Amino acid sequence: MGWRELGFYARARLGRTIGRVVNRDAPALAPAAPLDEVLSGASTPLALTRLLEGRGNAERQAAVARWLHGRGVPFTRERFETFEGRGENFCVDVGRGERALVLIAHHDAVPGSPGANDNAASVAILLSLLERWAAREPAGRVRLLFPACEELGYLGSRAWVRAHGVADVAGVLSLELPGIGDSLALWDAGPATPFLSRVRGSFEGIGLRADESYHVVGRIPVFGSDHRAFAAAGVPAYGLTSVPAAEAAALRAFVFHPLRTLLNSQGRRPPPFDTYHTARDAGGTLDEAALSRMTRALQAVVEELA
């Protein structure tokens, strides 16, 4: 146990406390959709968001495993436990190749939030891609990682990297908040890398334009996600989020200076952060077009790197 792990532990506990305070007066969450109904229903990202939305973390974890089992998808499951927390990671490898593109969507949520945009919609997008690849898998190698405990300092991904290393990883994208907005944001994208250039090229290949329909942002000081466990091990790894283009300036101010921005705006957070970690993060706030755009962008990245 080192200072880094203690820092993650303290930060996660503080985050959970803040979440409970924010949601303390929120109305009771709506019941989750019946699991059997979701499993037998449509496989669009919006429909599959209901697989996890409104469930506790143990139920969310079990629901992902049940979906993979039900579709006959070969996957590995790895339990981990440290003083910070415990959970189970799921991994699916498709395609062929020496090195893998890793796409990540954590399946946990903060207490008191239905966790639709954070992060049921991200899981739903990757599951919908698996549905497409059932008939024709990608030409290159793609690893879909569904980790637990992202809300505890991306603990599940740190456990995965400790267990497996990164020798076979070509690059990493972790999905966060994919369901609100009309453009994409690639973040924690610091120095240029060949992987970053190819991701940008894949976006532009489907008609997205830099600083209009997609944005590239450097290291964000406060907010993090699972890709950071891989970046710390030396591979190019970035977060990928949907954002409203009209809020680009407000979002930059918020993510780089959150406390100052909250004070200056009387507590207003720009979307998609206005529902982030709150009881309002429900499926009704999601935009099907945003989910489709993110899915199409990921498919383009996979094809570019194949």
C-alpha positions in Angstrom: 0.0 0.0 0.0 1.5 3.3 -1.1 0.6 7.0 -0.9 -1.0 6.9 -4.3 -3.5 4.2 -3.2 -4.2 6.1 0.0 -4.9 9.2 -2.1 -7.3 7.3 -4.3 -9.0 6.0 -1.2 -9.4 9.4 0.5 -10.6 11.0 -2.7 -13.2 8.3 -3.4 -14.6 8.5 0.1 -14.8 12.3 -0.2 -16.6 11.9 -3.5 -19.1 9.5 -2.1 -19.8 11.8 0.8 -20.4 14.7 -1.5 -22.7 12.5 -3.7 -24.8 11.6 -0.7 -25.0 15.3 0.4 -26.0 16.3 -3.2 -28.7 13.6 -3.4 -30.0 13.7 0.2 -33.2 15.6 -0.6 -33.8 13.9 -4.0 -37.0 11.9 -4.5 -36.8 8.1 -4.4 -35.4 6.6 -7.6 -37.8 5.1 -10.1 -37.7 1.3 -10.1 -35.3 -0.3 -12.5 -36.7 -1.9 -15.6 -37.4 -5.6 -15.2 -34.2 -7.4 -16.2 -35.9 -10.1 -18.3 -37.7 -7.4 -20.3 -34.4 -5.6 -21.1 -32.6 -8.9 -22.0 -35.3 -9.9 -24.5 -35.8 -6.4 -25.9 -34.0 -4.2 -28.5 -30.2 -4.0 -28.6 -29.9 -0.3 -29.4 -27.7 1.7 -27.0 -30.7 3.6 -25.7 -32.6 0.4 -25.0 -29.6 -1.3 -23.4 -29.0 1.6 -21.0 -32.0 0.2 -19.0 -29.9 -2.9 -18.3 -28.1 -1.0 -15.6 -30.0 2.2 -15.0 -31.4 2.5 -11.4 -29.8 -0.7 -10.1 -27.3 -1.0 -7.2 -23.8 -1.8 -8.1 -23.9 -5.5 -7.3 -27.0 -5.7 -9.6 -25.4 -3.7 -12.3 -22.4 -6.0 -12.2 -24.6 -9.1 -12.4 -26.7 -7.7 -15.2 -23.6 -7.2 -17.5 -22.6 -10.8 -16.8 -26.1 -12.1 -17.5 -26.3 -10.2 -20.8 -22.9 -11.6 -22.0 -24.0 -15.2 -20.9 -27.3 -14.8 -22.6 -25.8 -13.7 -25.9 -23.2 -16.5 -25.8 -20.3 -14.1 -25.7 -17.0 -15.6 -24.5 -15.7 -13.4 -21.7 -13.4 -13.5 -18.7 -14.4 -12.4 -15.3 -11.9 -11.4 -12.6 -12.6 -10.6 -9.0 -10.4 -8.2 -7.1 -10.4 -7.0 -3.5 -8.2 -4.4 -1.8 -8.6 -2.1 1.2 -10.1 0.4 -1.3 -13.0 -1.9 -2.4 -13.9 -5.0 -4.3 -15.7 -5.9 -7.5 -15.5 -7.9 -10.7 -14.1 -6.9 -14.1 -15.4 -8.4 -17.3 -13.3 -8.6 -20.5 -14.3 -9.5 -24.1 -11.7 -9.9 -26.8 -12.8 -9.9 -30.5 -10.8 -9.9 -33.7 -7.2 -10.9 -34.3 -3.9 -9.2 -34.0 -0.8 -8.9 -31.7 -1.9 -5.7 -30.1 -5.4 -4.6 -29.0 -7.4 -1.4 -29.1 -9.0 -1.3 -25.6 -12.4 0.2 -25.2 -13.6 0.7 -21.6 -17.0 1.3 -20.0 -17.2 0.9 -16.2 -20.4 -0.6 -14.9 -20.7 1.0 -11.4 -22.4 4.2 -10.3 -22.3 6.5 -7.3 -24.9 5.9 -4.5 -28.1 7.8 -5.0 -27.8 8.1 -8.8 -29.6 6.0 -11.4 -26.3 6.2 -13.3 -27.8 6.3 -16.8 -25.2 8.6 -18.5 -22.6 7.7 -15.9 -22.1 5.1 -17.0 -24.9 2.7 -18.1 -25.0 4.3 -21.6 -21.3 3.6 -22.1 -21.8 -0.1 -21.3 -24.8 -0.1 -23.6 -22.8 1.3 -26.5 -20.1 -1.4 -26.2 -22.8 -4.1 -25.9 -24.5 -2.8 -29.0 -21.1 -3.1 -30.8 -20.8 -6.7 -29.7 -24.2 -7.4 -31.2 -22.9 -6.0 -34.5 -19.7 -8.0 -34.4 -21.6 -11.3 -33.7 -22.1 -11.6 -37.5 -18.7 -10.1 -38.5 -16.0 -9.4 -36.0 -13.5 -6.6 -36.6 -10.4 -7.2 -38.8 -8.2 -6.0 -35.9 -8.1 -7.0 -32.3 -10.4 -5.1 -29.9 -10.7 -5.6 -26.2 -13.9 -4.5 -24.4 -13.3 -4.0 -20.7 -16.1 -3.5 -18.3 -14.5 -2.7 -14.9 -16.0 -2.3 -11.5 -15.2 0.5 -9.0 -14.3 3.3 -11.4 -16.0 5.6 -8.8 -13.3 4.4 -6.4 -10.4 5.9 -8.2 -10.8 3.6 -11.2 -9.9 0.7 -8.9 -11.0 -2.0 -11.2 -8.8 -0.8 -14.1 -5.9 -0.4 -11.8 -6.4 -4.0 -10.7 -6.6 -5.1 -14.3 -3.4 -3.4 -15.3 -1.5 -4.8 -12.3 -2.6 -8.3 -13.3 -2.1 -8.1 -17.0 0.2 -5.3 -17.9 0.0 -3.3 -21.1 2.4 -5.0 -23.4 -0.3 -6.0 -25.9 -2.2 -2.7 -25.8 -2.0 -0.3 -28.8 -4.2 2.4 -27.2 -7.1 3.0 -24.9 -10.4 4.9 -25.0 -12.6 5.0 -21.9 -16.2 6.1 -22.3 -17.8 8.5 -19.9 -21.1 10.5 -20.2 -21.8 9.5 -23.8 -25.5 10.4 -24.0 -25.9 14.2 -23.9 -24.6 16.6 -26.5 -24.0 17.1 -30.2 -20.2 16.7 -30.3 -17.4 14.6 -28.9 -14.7 15.5 -26.5 -11.4 13.5 -26.4 -9.7 14.4 -23.1 -6.5 13.8 -21.2 -5.0 14.1 -24.7 -1.7 15.7 -24.0 1.3 15.3 -26.3 0.7 14.1 -29.8 0.9 10.3 -30.4 0.4 8.2 -33.5 -2.7 6.7 -31.7 -4.1 10.2 -31.1 -3.6 11.1 -34.8 -5.4 7.9 -35.9 -8.3 8.5 -33.6 -8.7 12.1 -34.9 -8.4 10.8 -38.5 -11.2 8.3 -37.9 -13.4 11.1 -36.5 -12.8 13.2 -39.5 -13.3 10.3 -41.8 -17.0 10.2 -40.7 -17.5 13.9 -41.2 -16.6 15.2 -37.7 -14.6 18.5 -37.6 -12.1 19.6 -35.1 -13.3 22.3 -32.6 -16.8 22.0 -34.1 -18.1 18.4 -33.8 -15.2 17.1 -31.9 -12.8 18.7 -29.4 -9.4 17.6 -28.1 -8.7 18.6 -24.5 -5.4 18.2 -22.5 -5.0 16.8 -19.1 -8.0 17.6 -16.9 -6.9 18.2 -13.2 -9.9 16.9 -11.2 -11.9 14.5 -13.2 -10.5 11.1 -14.2 -11.6 7.8 -15.5 -10.3 4.2 -16.2 -7.9 5.2 -19.0 -5.6 6.8 -16.5 -4.7 3.4 -15.1 -3.4 2.5 -18.6 -1.8 5.9 -19.2 0.2 5.6 -15.9 1.6 2.3 -17.4 2.9 4.2 -20.4 0.3 3.6 -23.2 -1.7 6.3 -25.0 -5.0 6.4 -23.3 -7.8 9.0 -23.4 -11.3 9.7 -22.1 -14.1 10.0 -24.6 -17.3 12.0 -23.8 -20.3 13.6 -25.6 -20.8 17.3 -25.0 -23.0 20.1 -26.3 -20.9 22.2 -28.6 -22.7 25.4 -27.4 -21.4 24.7 -23.9 -17.7 24.2 -25.0 -16.4 27.3 -23.3 -18.4 26.7 -20.1 -17.2 23.1 -20.0 -13.6 24.1 -20.4 -13.9 26.5 -17.5 -15.7 24.0 -15.3 -13.4 21.0 -15.9 -10.2 23.0 -15.4 -11.5 25.2 -12.6 -14.5 23.5 -11.1 -14.7 25.3 -7.7 -14.1 28.8 -9.2 -16.7 28.1 -11.9 -19.3 26.9 -9.4 -18.8 30.0 -7.2 -19.1 32.3 -10.2 -22.2 30.6 -11.6 -24.1 30.2 -8.3 -23.6 26.5 -8.4 -24.7 25.9 -12.0 -22.9 23.1 -13.8 -22.9 23.0 -17.6 -24.4 19.9 -19.3 -23.6 17.1 -19.2 -22.3 17.7 -15.7 -25.7 19.1 -14.6 -26.9 15.6 -14.0 -23.5 14.0 -13.2 -23.6 12.0 -9.9 -27.1 13.2 -9.1 -30.5 11.6 -8.9 -31.4 13.3 -12.2 -29.0 11.1 -14.2 -31.9 9.1 -15.6 -32.6 7.6 -19.1 -35.0 10.4 -19.9 -32.2 12.9 -20.2 -30.3 10.9 -22.8 -30.3 11.8 -26.5 -30.5 8.9 -28.9 -28.6 10.9 -31.5 -25.7 11.4 -29.1 -25.5 7.7 -28.4 -25.6 6.9 -32.1 -22.9 9.4 -32.9 -20.6 7.9 -30.2 -21.3 4.4 -31.5 -20.5 5.4 -35.0 -17.3 7.2 -33.9 -16.1 4.1 -32.0 -16.8 1.9 -35.0 -14.8 4.2 -37.2 -11.8 4.1 -34.7 -12.0 0.3 -34.8 -12.0 0.2 -38.6 -9.1 2.7 -38.8 -6.9 0.7 -36.4 -7.7 -2.7 -38.0 
